């Protein structure tokens, strides 16, 4: 009898076309879910009859309470090597093997620069105005050359962001909890302390992992230290920037604008203030959503399922991977 496998949050309906599923097809009955399953109880109801679950990053949280509601579940695999939304201890206590995949870093770096350019040059507003036959030109853009790009975190993503910033002839500075002046020097970046980064940045972009010490890393006090002309970019995780404080700062003019790909609650609620603000550019957490990344994700999902079926699970989620190891 085939095992039942649920692929969650396949929003673009491409999971089964992005990899060769033949190595596991005979062993599985695969069902894809192309919309968000809802709250925990709704998710538990939807997954009652499944033996394994494929997660797309953190789109669906898996706390221990959810594992407790799914006694049939025996295997979970998430795209990406790190998923803080999965309680790996809770999985183990309920007899569920939890594994991951690899991923590329460049897609999020590329989207970050797309958001920076969209915000600085008012691309969404100009595009919409032109399509609606509005006045010819409605904005004056912000130059990048000579401006200070502040980067929170100089790991895989941060270093890619820095290289592109230098190509735009920007002054690039960075800070994070573990960052050293020596690492900054290796990448042609100025090392500054946190207050210096906030005060000097014309564009501040977040590239650090979500952890206990990065929750609300940018809050009301931090936003108040920034220039009134500053722009904030967050393609990392929503909780790193306090949403209430950011809404207040954008409304009051404490900072000039924000471009966001991640939020505290996803999908972003229909009545969220961000949706109606003229000084925001928003994307629905698509930093990693590219053809190459999806092909990598799902090919490694197939490989991971096959390994588990053969009794030799690979890339098991570990505490070391779940911890914040960014610079």
Beta strands, then each sheet from edge to edge (+ up, - down):
strand 1: 3-7
strand 2: 28-32
strand 3: 52-55
strand 4: 75-78
strand 5: 97-99
strand 6: 148-152
strand 7: 171-175
strand 8: 190-191
strand 9: 203-206
strand 10: 231-234
strand 11: 257-260
strand 12: 280-282
sheet 1: 2+ 1+ 3+ 4+ 5+
sheet 2: 8+ 7+ 6+ 9+ 10+ 11+ 12+
end
